[in-house]
Amino acid sequence: MPPKILLTRPWPEGAFAYLKARYDVTVNDSGVPLTKDQLIAAMGEYDALCPTVTDKLTAEVLSVADARVKMIANFGAGFEHIDLNAAKAAGIRVSNTPDVLTEATAEIALLLILMTSRRASEAERGLRNGDWNGWKPTQFLGQSLDGKTLGLAGFGRIGQATARKAKAALGMNIAYYSRNRVAPEIEAAFDARYVGSLDELAAQADVLSLHTPGGAGTHHMINAALLKRMKPTAILINTARGSVVNEIELAEALDARTIAAAGLDVYQKEPVVNPALLPLDNAVLLPHLGSATVETRNNMGLRAAYNLDRFFAGEDLLDGIA
Ligand code: 8YV
């Protein structure tokens, strides 16, 4: 009997076909995430779960008595929605899908940098609303990026890919802050200048882009005090996790124009977008598109599947995180 696997959301075709050929796969195709009670029930019914960012795998869910689930192959790189300590205590292995979404997420960071600096959403809304009555030398003026400083908060895989693309495509200078300074060869490869604190990075950046994990360690790292350090012309980009930014304090800074703009792909209470952000013309708001390409989502599914293969073959996980 092949192991029983639950996908908490449907997967793209290619990765799904791979999984179906090897396992007894059940898919939640209801269009909405499973409830806590459904997740608890699933713990007793399946050998493995493949959750996504929208499934809260709390200690309560993971520590149900007589659980059958022994492996959680997360469809996604970020894993702050899974209580890893509770998983370990319950003897459940956990994997994620790093690497395969790095370039796609960095593309969305670049998209947001361009959209905010050139006021693309605001201008397009204007055109569609009939507010464009001809070219003028002074309409919808944005900011040039060439030679400006991109400050990266967090310099892991996605931060580094964003640096590479922004330098090559946009001619930006790269500065970064992260808790652990990277090796000199890596700094040299990206021509990246290390800045000793987030405060200092915020003060220096023309564009401040967030590439940290979510979770308690970075909760509301971007708040009123930090936003005050930024230049009035500066732009904030978030493709990391919504919890990193205090959204109310960001909305206040955008409204008061103490910073110029923000480009967000992630929100604290997805899919709810803080209503304070919605009326702001200088906020570009995308619906968590970071990894949303056909290629990347298939590769994420395959990566999760390879972790399942390793687990059921009794081998080391490719991407074991618990
Ligand atoms: C994923 C992401 O689509 O992988 C991540 O960390 O933020 C997204 O791009 C999402 O996590 C799916 O679970």
Residues whose N, C-alpha, C, O or C-beta is under 5 A from the ligand:
A	BS01	8YV	T52 V53 F75 G76 A77 G78 A240 G290 S291
